[in-house]
Amino acid sequence: MQIEQIYTGCLAQGAYYIESDGEAVVIDPLRDIDNYLGKAKRTNSSIKYVFETHFHADFVSGHMDLAKATGASIVYGPTAQPAFDAIVAKDGEKFKVGKLVFELLHTPGHTMESCCYLMYNETGKPVALFSGDTIFIGDVGRPDLAQKAANLSLEELAGLLFDSIHTKILPLSDDIIVYPAHGAGSACGKKLSTETTDTLGHQKASNYAMKASLSREDFIKEVTHGLVAPPGYFPFNVQMNKFGYESIDIVIERGSKALSANAFEAAADETEAVIIDTRKAEVFGNGFIPNSINIGIDGSFAVWVGALIKNVSQPILLITEEGREIEVVTRLARVGFDHAMGYLKGGFEAWKQARKPFDTIESIDATELATIYADQDPQLILDVRKKSEFDTEHIMGVTNSPLDFIDMTDQIFDPTKTYYVHCAGGYRSMIYTSIMRSRGYQNILNCSVGYNQLKATGKFKISEFAQQNTQL
């Protein structure tokens, strides 16, 4: 028996490859399926099933391409209505894979079709729970994503989640290992641990939402408190997972088309494409194509694209580091952004060599920001971290303008004033600054260092630390 967690940090997502006696199952696969195919090929095994724990909102699953490539059957929990051939299993239905058996446990609450897969080893002992978004390490799935589809209130879905946990999961043995679909950084829960596996017994004792003493009423209050609006791309990904999508091979071929500077400029002029520059923040600030936005590939790239662009049908043009074009297009496709039109051949240097116009963004360091803080209105300093981060601790007097909700910030800006932007490390602040520059706000500067470095100077007044019950 082999259980392998395939964790993708930029999405905080865990897929699983489990193999036994020449047969394999993949649980919640990403869209780029070569990794799973390679594993099966190396051991001469056949992928028998693709188990889906629910219709995912935060990424596009590889279930369709994987089933097509292998002949595997796709399996969903009760009430699922996929628009393609799949097994919609009954609660308690079992599936044999080699010498292993998987039992589907219907656990509605996060979504109505949500389920977990309980795995029995060769001796018939239950040893692993692949919990999807029903339970995480330290948290449970948020119950606000399927309200419209289920025609239920937030509180009603939270109540169903309570019932699922108490009837299906808490009675299971403490020594079972929990393998969730996400870890810290995912927007599918509000307080996920950085750990990606744990024993069920430890979760019963430590997970705030799984304590047997927690009443149904208190559970509903706990899991619904501290939620914020989900990223705008979530509904689009649900639709793609439910109704289908183009093969990722087609998407990559289209998106990795090399464009000369003239062709790139023409494509930008002729379409309403968003130009995404994926270089590092400090490199971008030294020179970039006017109206392009910086979302660095070496960060939570796909998540921020989805949070800020929202419409997965949006045409996109790319500036990348040399040799990383396919990586960028692939990571876009993982969250359903299938309409990349190509990339600038030769990168930004080719743009300059073609004598095309470019822009720069001035960055300031901690000492300069401290002077501004002392001499000017501190409200001109924008902390673009999440509200939960800001509420935990922040520089007193500054304005919290979370990057997640940048579309609500126009009311903040006075075009006659200059603003200074900081985040936790410089990644989000440059995204924010570049977006506002693309909207015509010229008087905005980026701080090249993050909150902890600013705090460490001792030159800023810091709020009292306040622990938050959410990371959203």
Legacy VTK file of the C-alpha trace (Angstrom):
# vtk DataFile Version 3.0
C-alpha trace
ASCII
DATASET POLYDATA
POINTS 472 float
0.000 0.000 0.000
1.262 3.469 -0.907
-0.368 6.759 0.129
1.174 9.890 -1.333
0.011 13.414 -0.599
0.792 15.702 -3.517
0.697 19.145 -1.970
0.682 22.301 -4.085
1.740 25.186 -1.897
0.536 28.096 -4.033
-3.015 26.701 -3.845
-2.620 25.174 -0.373
-4.160 22.070 -1.948
-3.593 18.402 -1.271
-4.297 15.745 -3.887
-3.727 12.061 -3.116
-2.352 9.104 -5.031
-3.017 5.736 -3.388
-1.800 2.484 -4.888
-2.305 -1.158 -3.981
-1.589 -4.385 -5.837
-1.338 -2.822 -9.300
-4.373 -0.533 -8.951
-4.525 3.125 -7.962
-6.947 5.876 -7.076
-6.414 9.635 -7.300
-8.358 11.915 -4.966
-9.064 15.561 -5.862
-6.444 15.811 -8.634
-5.163 19.074 -10.042
-5.796 19.827 -13.686
-2.251 19.075 -14.861
-2.342 15.300 -14.642
1.111 14.217 -15.874
2.319 13.700 -12.316
-0.370 11.096 -11.597
0.103 9.372 -14.928
3.849 9.197 -14.337
3.412 7.574 -10.940
1.149 4.888 -12.352
3.468 4.260 -15.292
6.546 3.837 -13.074
4.910 0.979 -11.163
2.898 -0.393 -14.089
-0.334 0.303 -12.213
-3.737 1.273 -13.543
-5.710 4.215 -12.161
-9.109 2.712 -11.432
-10.987 5.625 -9.877
-10.855 9.385 -9.563
-12.530 10.243 -6.257
-13.921 13.761 -5.994
-14.854 15.010 -2.536
-17.099 17.770 -3.989
-17.316 20.298 -6.814
-14.277 22.407 -5.998
-14.494 26.190 -6.067
-10.859 27.171 -5.599
-9.314 25.147 -8.421
-10.240 23.238 -11.563
-9.918 19.515 -10.964
-8.168 17.159 -13.353
-10.940 14.577 -13.100
-12.098 14.776 -16.723
-8.679 14.671 -18.395
-7.499 11.957 -16.009
-10.542 9.783 -16.678
-10.118 10.265 -20.421
-6.425 9.364 -20.283
-6.830 6.270 -18.115
-10.393 5.009 -18.430
-10.859 5.561 -14.690
-14.342 6.130 -13.300
-15.067 9.484 -11.655
-16.878 9.173 -8.333
-18.959 11.815 -6.505
-21.062 11.796 -3.387
-24.885 11.718 -3.269
-26.823 14.662 -4.780
-24.008 15.525 -7.224
-25.244 16.212 -10.758
-22.206 16.275 -13.046
-22.780 16.919 -16.744
-20.552 13.988 -17.752
-20.319 10.276 -17.078
-19.589 9.631 -13.420
-20.621 7.386 -10.553
-22.854 9.265 -8.143
-22.359 6.977 -5.187
-24.633 6.219 -2.274
-23.736 7.015 1.304
-21.738 4.045 2.580
-20.973 2.660 -0.885
-17.623 0.859 -1.065
-14.986 0.713 -3.795
-12.199 -1.857 -4.027
-8.738 -0.764 -5.182
-6.209 -3.558 -5.091
-6.317 -4.915 -1.542
-7.829 -1.702 -0.181
-11.452 -0.665 0.253
-12.754 2.907 0.221
-16.097 3.753 1.808
-17.833 6.946 0.749
-19.242 8.921 3.686
-21.719 11.597 2.664
-20.894 14.710 4.719
-22.956 17.680 3.467
-22.363 21.133 4.893
-19.478 22.682 2.996
-21.456 21.777 -0.121
-24.426 19.443 -0.437
-22.523 16.726 -2.332
-19.469 16.898 -0.042
-18.137 13.541 1.047
-15.166 11.876 2.705
-13.506 8.594 1.738
-12.698 6.192 4.568
-9.928 3.778 3.589
-9.644 0.235 4.965
-6.288 -1.538 4.758
-5.598 -5.114 3.661
-6.860 -6.511 6.990
-10.112 -4.559 6.874
-9.061 -1.988 9.461
-10.058 1.676 8.779
-6.766 3.594 8.706
-7.215 6.810 6.713
-9.879 9.447 6.129
-9.619 11.580 2.998
-11.759 14.395 4.285
-11.902 16.835 1.377
-13.233 20.167 2.608
-15.418 18.672 5.344
-12.691 18.822 7.980
-9.219 20.311 7.820
-6.383 20.238 10.294
-7.531 22.772 12.869
-10.714 23.771 11.083
-13.736 22.691 9.052
-14.964 23.740 5.622
-16.694 27.100 5.423
-20.469 26.691 4.963
-21.149 29.817 2.920
-20.044 28.752 -0.570
-23.044 26.652 -1.629
-25.942 28.691 -0.271
-27.358 29.643 -3.664
-27.005 26.176 -5.190
-28.492 24.489 -2.124
-31.156 27.152 -1.577
-30.233 27.089 2.116
-29.076 29.718 4.561
-25.580 29.960 5.952
-26.849 28.717 9.296
-28.695 25.776 7.744
-25.569 24.610 5.921
-23.515 25.019 9.085
-26.063 22.864 10.902
-25.734 20.165 8.249
-21.965 20.300 8.667
-22.372 19.806 12.422
-24.580 16.774 11.797
-22.094 15.326 9.302
-19.183 15.652 11.704
-21.070 14.240 14.677
-22.704 11.313 12.890
-20.011 10.326 10.388
-16.604 11.445 11.673
-16.500 11.735 15.455
-17.547 8.074 15.945
-14.483 6.899 13.975
-11.369 5.544 15.697
-8.855 8.042 17.100
-5.888 6.413 15.341
-7.234 7.087 11.850
-5.046 9.520 9.883
-6.856 12.546 8.428
-5.808 13.667 4.949
-7.609 16.943 4.071
-7.851 18.739 0.746
-6.305 22.002 1.994
-3.903 23.578 4.453
-3.156 27.087 5.691
-3.633 29.749 3.029
-6.741 28.254 1.461
-9.873 30.392 1.358
-12.002 27.244 1.813
-11.613 27.539 5.584
-10.929 30.386 7.962
-8.260 29.035 10.327
-6.387 26.130 8.765
-3.208 24.706 10.260
0.103 24.629 8.450
0.102 20.885 9.160
-1.405 18.845 6.344
-2.123 15.546 8.147
-2.980 14.517 11.702
-4.619 11.771 13.717
-8.348 12.020 14.093
-7.939 11.702 17.863
-5.765 14.806 18.025
-8.256 16.716 15.906
-11.094 15.699 18.207
-9.118 17.223 21.065
-7.643 20.307 19.378
-9.897 21.357 16.489
-12.258 24.027 17.833
-15.105 22.813 15.621
-14.770 19.098 16.376
-15.013 19.040 20.137
-17.811 16.711 21.176
-18.871 19.165 23.903
-19.659 21.909 21.397
-23.416 22.269 20.999
-25.039 22.535 17.591
-25.975 26.156 18.283
-22.465 27.090 19.388
-20.938 25.223 16.444
-23.052 27.277 14.026
-21.953 30.498 15.714
-18.288 29.495 15.683
-18.008 28.385 12.066
-20.023 31.297 10.642
-18.158 34.000 12.571
-15.285 35.783 10.836
-16.170 34.810 7.259
-15.596 37.291 4.453
-16.766 37.245 0.834
-15.059 34.404 -1.086
-12.816 35.146 -4.083
-14.789 36.136 -7.166
-13.540 33.287 -9.341
-14.982 30.554 -7.109
-18.388 30.214 -8.859
-16.698 29.942 -12.261
-14.505 27.076 -11.082
-17.521 25.243 -9.669
-19.214 25.493 -13.058
-16.140 24.209 -14.881
-15.803 21.279 -12.506
-19.462 20.435 -12.873
-19.987 20.975 -16.589
-16.554 20.445 -18.136
-13.678 22.352 -19.685
-11.113 22.309 -22.475
-8.155 19.971 -22.238
-5.282 21.650 -20.461
-3.030 20.733 -23.402
-5.075 23.042 -25.652
-5.012 25.795 -23.042
-1.234 25.582 -22.647
-0.632 25.576 -26.392
-2.742 28.702 -26.816
-1.320 30.528 -23.829
2.346 29.798 -24.502
2.405 31.462 -27.918
5.470 33.701 -28.252
4.661 37.256 -29.386
7.075 39.891 -30.642
6.929 43.316 -29.021
4.904 44.640 -31.946
2.513 41.685 -31.940
2.151 41.915 -28.148
1.350 45.630 -28.372
-1.159 45.019 -31.168
-2.889 42.268 -29.198
-3.137 44.565 -26.178
-4.584 47.372 -28.310
-7.075 45.168 -30.150
-8.439 43.337 -27.134
-9.303 44.133 -23.549
-6.599 41.784 -22.324
-5.163 42.218 -18.864
-1.370 42.330 -18.978
0.072 40.335 -16.091
3.769 40.719 -15.358
4.915 37.746 -13.277
8.414 38.959 -12.424
9.576 39.701 -8.879
8.163 42.877 -7.346
11.472 44.734 -7.164
12.315 43.875 -10.777
8.868 44.936 -11.965
9.124 48.285 -10.168
12.325 49.150 -12.049
10.509 49.038 -15.375
7.222 47.689 -16.740
4.760 48.039 -19.596
2.251 50.808 -18.819
-1.055 49.515 -17.372
0.361 46.053 -16.666
-0.114 44.612 -13.196
2.433 42.684 -11.193
1.461 39.316 -9.722
4.706 37.466 -9.115
4.919 33.801 -10.034
6.974 33.118 -6.889
4.038 33.582 -4.545
0.370 32.669 -4.311
0.104 33.569 -7.972
-3.003 31.698 -9.071
-4.959 32.604 -5.942
-4.296 36.319 -6.401
-5.116 36.198 -10.103
-8.460 34.649 -9.184
-9.123 37.077 -6.370
-8.335 40.173 -8.410
-9.412 39.398 -11.956
-12.493 37.325 -11.053
-13.797 36.590 -14.577
-12.051 33.449 -15.835
-12.977 34.358 -19.429
-10.816 37.475 -19.287
-8.162 37.527 -22.056
-4.662 37.727 -20.586
-1.241 38.663 -21.983
1.857 37.636 -20.065
5.321 38.922 -19.242
7.363 36.144 -17.656
10.898 35.227 -16.769
12.562 33.324 -19.599
11.728 29.639 -19.538
8.766 29.943 -17.165
6.053 30.642 -19.725
4.442 27.184 -19.594
4.587 27.185 -15.801
2.666 30.463 -15.708
0.016 29.294 -18.181
-0.366 26.014 -16.290
-0.866 27.769 -12.975
-3.468 30.034 -14.545
-5.304 27.008 -15.918
-5.376 25.389 -12.485
-7.829 28.092 -11.414
-9.757 28.225 -14.683
-8.077 31.144 -16.451
-7.919 29.472 -19.842
-7.718 32.533 -22.060
-4.081 33.536 -21.965
-3.274 34.754 -25.488
0.491 34.481 -25.356
3.604 35.957 -23.805
6.110 38.640 -24.718
9.022 36.888 -26.412
12.265 38.063 -24.851
10.422 39.506 -21.882
10.508 43.115 -20.782
14.014 43.601 -22.236
12.586 42.952 -25.697
10.002 45.661 -25.045
12.705 48.182 -24.156
14.863 47.184 -27.105
11.896 47.861 -29.371
11.845 51.385 -27.895
8.357 50.985 -26.523
7.210 53.241 -23.661
7.567 51.923 -20.130
6.868 53.055 -16.592
8.471 52.652 -13.160
7.243 52.561 -9.560
9.272 54.245 -6.851
9.891 52.173 -3.727
10.839 53.459 -0.290
12.517 51.683 2.618
11.648 51.508 6.319
13.638 54.632 7.246
11.904 56.723 4.612
8.479 55.454 5.632
9.249 56.228 9.290
10.003 59.834 8.339
6.749 60.050 6.415
4.893 58.542 9.380
6.333 61.157 11.734
5.930 64.173 9.472
2.727 63.519 7.511
-0.803 62.214 8.000
-0.361 58.488 8.860
-3.648 57.737 7.065
-1.728 58.205 3.811
0.091 54.961 4.627
-1.942 52.017 3.326
-1.593 48.616 4.980
-2.929 46.226 2.322
-2.802 43.054 4.410
-6.025 41.194 5.148
-8.286 42.694 7.775
-7.568 39.749 10.075
-3.829 40.462 9.870
-4.391 44.165 10.442
-6.699 43.563 13.391
-4.096 41.295 14.979
-1.455 44.020 14.978
-0.689 47.109 12.911
0.970 50.511 12.779
-1.372 52.873 14.578
-3.118 55.537 12.521
-2.561 53.951 9.101
-5.354 52.937 6.744
-6.232 49.286 6.198
-7.079 48.759 2.540
-6.919 44.972 1.962
-5.705 43.863 -1.451
-8.530 41.296 -1.474
-11.041 44.147 -1.718
-9.144 46.626 -3.854
-12.257 47.302 -5.928
-13.688 49.084 -2.906
-10.744 51.473 -2.489
-11.481 54.277 -4.941
-13.282 56.160 -2.191
-10.043 56.250 -0.175
-7.954 58.097 -2.712
-7.531 61.838 -3.049
-5.693 62.404 -6.359
-3.954 65.474 -4.904
-2.170 63.416 -2.229
0.612 60.842 -2.267
0.050 57.381 -0.744
2.526 54.819 0.585
1.742 51.101 0.462
3.035 48.265 2.625
2.041 44.629 3.282
3.713 41.739 5.088
6.692 41.382 2.763
6.419 43.459 -0.409
4.572 40.960 -2.631
1.028 42.222 -2.124
2.010 45.886 -1.852
3.449 45.850 -5.372
0.354 44.102 -6.723
-1.794 46.787 -5.093
0.402 49.646 -6.276
0.537 48.363 -9.841
-3.241 47.975 -10.019
-3.844 51.485 -8.737
-1.283 52.842 -11.198
-3.104 51.052 -14.020
-6.253 52.885 -12.887
-4.595 56.253 -13.217
-3.383 56.930 -9.668
0.148 58.199 -10.184
0.921 59.430 -6.666
1.405 56.052 -5.032
4.685 54.562 -3.794
5.542 51.033 -2.706
7.320 50.156 0.532
9.973 47.548 -0.218
9.870 45.950 3.260
7.065 44.303 5.174
5.275 44.865 8.449
7.654 42.944 10.738
10.659 44.840 9.401
8.845 48.129 9.873
7.919 47.165 13.425
11.493 46.122 14.182
12.780 49.655 13.539
11.035 50.889 16.701
10.024 54.038 14.844
6.321 53.290 14.582
3.564 53.163 17.181
2.180 49.610 17.206
-1.303 48.529 18.251
-1.848 46.057 21.052
-1.721 42.426 19.860
-5.186 40.844 19.506
-5.569 37.184 18.547
-8.050 36.626 15.693
-10.290 33.606 15.088
-9.940 33.839 11.328
-7.220 34.087 8.705
-9.543 35.272 5.959
LINES 1 473
472 0 1 2 3 4 5 6 7 8 9 10 11 12 13 14 15 16 17 18 19 20 21 22 23 24 25 26 27 28 29 30 31 32 33 34 35 36 37 38 39 40 41 42 43 44 45 46 47 48 49 50 51 52 53 54 55 56 57 58 59 60 61 62 63 64 65 66 67 68 69 70 71 72 73 74 75 76 77 78 79 80 81 82 83 84 85 86 87 88 89 90 91 92 93 94 95 96 97 98 99 100 101 102 103 104 105 106 107 108 109 110 111 112 113 114 115 116 117 118 119 120 121 122 123 124 125 126 127 128 129 130 131 132 133 134 135 136 137 138 139 140 141 142 143 144 145 146 147 148 149 150 151 152 153 154 155 156 157 158 159 160 161 162 163 164 165 166 167 168 169 170 171 172 173 174 175 176 177 178 179 180 181 182 183 184 185 186 187 188 189 190 191 192 193 194 195 196 197 198 199 200 201 202 203 204 205 206 207 208 209 210 211 212 213 214 215 216 217 218 219 220 221 222 223 224 225 226 227 228 229 230 231 232 233 234 235 236 237 238 239 240 241 242 243 244 245 246 247 248 249 250 251 252 253 254 255 256 257 258 259 260 261 262 263 264 265 266 267 268 269 270 271 272 273 274 275 276 277 278 279 280 281 282 283 284 285 286 287 288 289 290 291 292 293 294 295 296 297 298 299 300 301 302 303 304 305 306 307 308 309 310 311 312 313 314 315 316 317 318 319 320 321 322 323 324 325 326 327 328 329 330 331 332 333 334 335 336 337 338 339 340 341 342 343 344 345 346 347 348 349 350 351 352 353 354 355 356 357 358 359 360 361 362 363 364 365 366 367 368 369 370 371 372 373 374 375 376 377 378 379 380 381 382 383 384 385 386 387 388 389 390 391 392 393 394 395 396 397 398 399 400 401 402 403 404 405 406 407 408 409 410 411 412 413 414 415 416 417 418 419 420 421 422 423 424 425 426 427 428 429 430 431 432 433 434 435 436 437 438 439 440 441 442 443 444 445 446 447 448 449 450 451 452 453 454 455 456 457 458 459 460 461 462 463 464 465 466 467 468 469 470 471
